[in-house]
Amino acid sequence: MLEKIAEMLGGSPIVPELLNEPLKWKKPRRIFVNSMSDLFHEQVKLSFIQKVFDVMKRADRHQFQVLTKRSERLLKFSPKLPWSANVWMGVSVEDNRVTHRIDALRQTGAQIKFLSLEPLLGALPNLALDGIDWVIVGGESGPGAREMKEKWVIDIRDQCASTEVPFFFKQWGGKRKSKTGRDLDGQTYDEMPI
């Protein structure tokens, strides 16, 4: 299963025999490919990334969400990947220091492009959302979690609303995220691209 493969990329050997697991699953699933890793990590060869993309293309009944912080490598490899409509590509953007990742994402062949603004560590007052299909916002969780300010989240929500980009608010975060919840201004935001 791709989730297991992705988790192994963080330091364990890649297990190619698991690549074809999604082809066996009959019921459509939404699969987050990178729960504990980054498919575009420097130690992952282009040939393996191409194999992952080939499986995702062939398993077109499923929706695959791929997330990276390595936008330069994503952009470099984009022309060599078989992009299909069921592959949603995203980049992590924590604060203004890394908004260049959005420009790189925009230039890829992905048909659905999303931003994961988590953990949100600073204000993003001038997000350029043209060519972006979805925005996820979330706070950092666990011991030592840094604060996410409500005004940052509201500003991003309002920018999404004004540009008609679906907005998904994942969590406030904190040391005990189950206590902080995911309500923003008294409601939950679960918007998704069509």
Solvent accessible surface area in square Angstrom, and as a share of the most:
residue,aa,sasa,rsa
1,M,57,0.25
2,L,2,0.01
3,E,43,0.19
4,K,102,0.43
5,I,3,0.01
6,A,2,0.01
7,E,84,0.38
8,M,49,0.22
9,L,17,0.09
10,G,64,0.62
11,G,71,0.68
12,S,62,0.40
13,P,107,0.68
14,I,59,0.30
15,V,33,0.19
16,P,73,0.46
17,E,130,0.58
18,L,41,0.20
19,L,11,0.05
20,N,70,0.36
21,E,43,0.19
22,P,0,0.00
23,L,44,0.22
24,K,130,0.55
25,W,33,0.12
26,K,163,0.69
27,K,162,0.69
28,P,87,0.55
29,R,109,0.40
30,R,142,0.52
31,I,3,0.02
32,F,70,0.29
33,V,2,0.01
34,N,9,0.04
35,S,51,0.33
36,M,142,0.63
37,S,28,0.18
38,D,15,0.08
39,L,2,0.01
40,F,0,0.00
41,H,53,0.24
42,E,110,0.50
43,Q,147,0.65
44,V,3,0.02
45,K,147,0.62
46,L,41,0.21
47,S,61,0.39
48,F,17,0.07
49,I,0,0.00
50,Q,61,0.27
51,K,111,0.47
52,V,1,0.01
53,F,0,0.00
54,D,59,0.30
55,V,4,0.03
56,M,0,0.00
57,K,97,0.41
58,R,126,0.46
59,A,0,0.00
60,D,100,0.52
61,R,87,0.32
62,H,3,0.01
63,Q,36,0.16
64,F,0,0.00
65,Q,16,0.07
66,V,0,0.00
67,L,31,0.16
68,T,3,0.01
69,K,96,0.41
70,R,68,0.25
71,S,0,0.00
72,E,108,0.48
73,R,45,0.16
74,L,0,0.00
75,L,56,0.28
76,K,137,0.58
77,F,14,0.06
78,S,6,0.04
79,P,115,0.72
80,K,109,0.46
81,L,13,0.06
82,P,42,0.26
83,W,37,0.13
84,S,17,0.11
85,A,64,0.50
86,N,20,0.10
87,V,0,0.00
88,W,17,0.06
89,M,0,0.00
90,G,0,0.00
91,V,0,0.00
92,S,6,0.04
93,V,0,0.00
94,E,16,0.07
95,D,19,0.10
96,N,89,0.46
97,R,176,0.64
98,V,15,0.09
99,T,43,0.25
100,H,93,0.42
101,R,29,0.11
102,I,6,0.03
103,D,73,0.38
104,A,9,0.07
105,L,0,0.00
106,R,54,0.20
107,Q,121,0.54
108,T,11,0.06
109,G,37,0.36
110,A,3,0.02
111,Q,105,0.47
112,I,31,0.16
113,K,26,0.11
114,F,2,0.01
115,L,0,0.00
116,S,4,0.02
117,L,0,0.00
118,E,34,0.15
119,P,36,0.22
120,L,0,0.00
121,L,41,0.20
122,G,13,0.12
123,A,44,0.34
124,L,3,0.01
125,P,66,0.42
126,N,134,0.69
127,L,20,0.10
128,A,53,0.41
129,L,7,0.04
130,D,97,0.50
131,G,51,0.49
132,I,9,0.05
133,D,45,0.24
134,W,9,0.03
135,V,0,0.00
136,I,20,0.10
137,V,0,0.00
138,G,0,0.00
139,G,3,0.02
140,E,37,0.17
141,S,48,0.31
142,G,21,0.20
143,P,135,0.85
144,G,62,0.60
145,A,25,0.20
146,R,137,0.50
147,E,123,0.55
148,M,16,0.07
149,K,82,0.35
150,E,87,0.39
151,K,140,0.59
152,W,35,0.12
153,V,0,0.00
154,I,45,0.23
155,D,53,0.28
156,I,0,0.00
157,R,40,0.14
158,D,68,0.35
159,Q,27,0.12
160,C,1,0.00
161,A,73,0.56
162,S,91,0.59
163,T,74,0.43
164,E,157,0.70
165,V,12,0.07
166,P,31,0.20
167,F,4,0.02
168,F,46,0.19
169,F,0,0.00
170,K,90,0.38
171,Q,24,0.11
172,W,53,0.19
173,G,1,0.01
174,G,23,0.22
175,K,152,0.65
176,R,158,0.58
177,K,106,0.45
178,S,103,0.66
179,K,144,0.61
180,T,65,0.38
181,G,33,0.31
182,R,71,0.26
183,D,79,0.41
184,L,1,0.00
185,D,86,0.44
186,G,72,0.69
187,Q,92,0.41
188,T,63,0.36
189,Y,26,0.10
190,D,74,0.38
191,E,83,0.37
192,M,55,0.25
193,P,17,0.10
194,I,215,1.09
